[in-house]
């Protein structure tokens, strides 16, 4: 009996040693795997997966490393996409700047080199075109300054209560100076509307949208600026009945990468609209609003954004008795 008990004890000890050895080898293998994963993460190699383990502690550590890998991979993908987007933006911007500069140089050199042979009307026409391109360049610089200002994760704008009618009056006066031959149909809500905003920035948004319609909505006969309220929001719409925007361009319309072909000649086509619309999107986002567009080729385009309005508290005019 004593020998049997001793044998049983030895068997139990042997089993425990074998199990401990097996567990130790699994832990050692897991630690080697974790070390390899940590080395890959440190070197920037993210295309691998962490194994799962039946042991709870090992599996929790494996899941934690896998979560870190997935977050790093998502961040790297976002940075690569942002870099590609910036490259496209710079290519479009390069084209947009090159186009008016080429036109200005061509007009001015033609006038100076052929001053005696050019008629007065022809010379004035060339100089007017050069002035228009110079004005467009000035607006482009304004937009670029705004891009620099809003090139960050969070940007706070200084909002002051602004009366809707006063805002639109200022916009239409500026637009009339730049595009005197283009009428704008204005549709306003009947109620008094007050909107907290940086009025200069929202004027810039509306001017960009109206001017984009003039430049790019070929065949346009009607340009409408409509504002209406929807709950606590003021919704702005700039609508044209021009040529419309292809569906594939709508997806990148506000990213700054929807401009013309950067490989096209500098004097081909109109100015691009990508940089101006990306500025609009940044300004509206900084105001806590949203902007989008809908368009059908051949039917026209509507670009819409909303801002939160300010509640107007009416004081009781009755005298207290």
Beta strands, then each sheet from edge to edge (+ up, - down):
strand 1: 160-163
strand 2: 185-187
strand 3: 194-197
strand 4: 223-230
strand 5: 233-240
strand 6: 290-296
strand 7: 300-308
sheet 1: 1+ 3-
sheet 2: 2+ 4+ 5- 7+ 6-
end
